[in-house]
Amino acid sequence: MTRVFSGMQPSGDPHLGNLLGALAQWVVDQHRAESLYCVVDLHALTSPQDPAELRARTLGLATTYLAVGIDPEVATVFVQSHVPEHAELAWIMQCTAAYGELSRMTQFKDKSDQHEFVSGGLFTYPALMAADILLYDADQVPVGDDQRQHVELTRDLAIRFNSRYGDTFVVPEGVYRTAGARVMDLQHPTRKMSKSLDSPQGTILLADDLADVARKVKRAVTDTDNEVRFDVAAKPGVSNLLSILAACTGADPAELAGTYTQYGPLKADTAEAVVEFLRPIKARHAELSDDPTAVATVLAEGAEHARQLAGATLSRARDHLGMLPRA
Ligand code: TYM
């Protein structure tokens, strides 16, 4: 059976990009593949975190996974640091990656420009991500477009390790949604919606009040020619709205464009679609938040299962590398 792995950082509140680019796909994948979904808390440590907030966000993000419809009866949901094999294989992957390769990661360049303190972990982060994926022999990795370069690096590292030390890792492939893989900021439609950028009016958070959500969509920046056309380069704002509407309703953005002649109705329909998409997720999140122990139990069971799989892969890698077996 196909195996799927993906993860999300508990470094900020989940936004519409996370939901449409990744989580919505995970919900579909869990029914056709053996799926593992991880809250990658070690990745969040690449920039300094407030301890109480990190703890709350880690549980909150796991709650979001369940609220969007990930079913712990069919998928494995766990926290990265509960499975220490991630950190160990990450070291092996750091030693497999070349310094030059890590230097070429555009996300490192972007993030290091934004932060005053640039940790060593921010630089080696893609090696940890490779470890996450390779530990589970994942065939597919459903992610947003911004993770493409990291998934490509993971493939390169798996291929390099296999050719140096013999067949060890499954070489995974990235899976990207046609609509939703790159949700842009509503106020600055040429940059992606992101938890780290300071653009509250351009970012829709799962935590936002639904009236605010509708207002933000209706005030999205478009352009002045008033022609509805799906053309990301020439009409980024309008194309972003079409992509969001398409991702929420399962339609095709270019086809949707043909059904509108004005921006007003496009904005109104997109606002309604996003609100209706978020409404049940928010309700379920509130319900689940009342019972944090139940979420913690899901995470404990998930970690136990994940450790069995991860332990087997790590032993194989250690053995192929020539490390002395543990007593
Ligand atoms: P993170 O936590 O930044 O984002 C989680 C997921 O959301 C997607 N995403 C978006 N999709 C569409 N439009 C956007 N504006 C947008 N912003 C974010 C991301 O592409 C991602 O799929 N390095 C990863 C986490 C990670 C991971 C992994 C993912 C760690 N290990 C192993 C897959 C497999 C990250 O920082 O995602």
Boltz pocket constraint, residues with backbone or C-beta under 6 A from the ligand:
constraints:
  - pocket:
      binder: B
      contacts: [[A, 5], [A, 6], [A, 7], [A, 8], [A, 9], [A, 10], [A, 16], [A, 17], [A, 18], [A, 19], [A, 20], [A, 21], [A, 22], [A, 40], [A, 43], [A, 128], [A, 129], [A, 132], [A, 133], [A, 141], [A, 142], [A, 143], [A, 144], [A, 145], [A, 146], [A, 147], [A, 150], [A, 180], [A, 181], [A, 182], [A, 183], [A, 184], [A, 192], [A, 193], [A, 194]]
      max_distance: 6.0
